Amino acid sequence: MPGSATLVYDIRQSRYLNITGRCTLRCGFCPKQQGSRELHQYQLALDSQPSAADIIPLLGEVTDFDEYVFCGYGEPTLNLETLLATAREIKARGGKVRVNTDGLGNLFHRRNILPELADCVEALSVSLNAQDEATYIRHCRPKLKGSWQAVNAFIREAPRHIAKVEVSAIDGLDGVDIAACRALVLAAGCQFKYRKLDVLG
């Protein structure tokens, strides 16, 4: 892996794992889409996808962290093999795992990946960011057809497999109705997470 790329980074008491630069969305509010390669002081752009063998030596001592979070400048479920192998190692060492996702993993892989995640993931943080398809397409600019339907199907299915599922929307995006997003999320059986525009990490 390139020496300048950050594969793991720490925020508060969590260690974040950056396992892909690829994404299923092109969100207009994402720093990556605005030309930034950094979060805080960390350079997160990746030229290639790391393997579990690249990540596992960087885990550190699991007791030093409240959780490990798969979250970088891409959608972690697109590098599913690395995610699962690394998460299983963290679990074997007694650590806790959360995945930050756009909820399009099932659509991308053309199968339900939630049972695979359930073996080694305690929590999901899913970005929804819109209350309807038109607003979602406007802000998130999905690459795959049917993304709005897919993310909603994902958040309805996820609580059947994962103990804690938070779904977020960002206050400050034009046309996004936070109350309507919250209602949609709660109806799906998930917890709603309020986020503010341009507040990262």
Summary of the structure (lengths in Angstrom):
residues: 201
radius of gyration: 16.0
end to end distance: 24.0
largest distance: 44.9
contacts: 661
relative contact order: 0.15
helix: 36%
strand: 20%
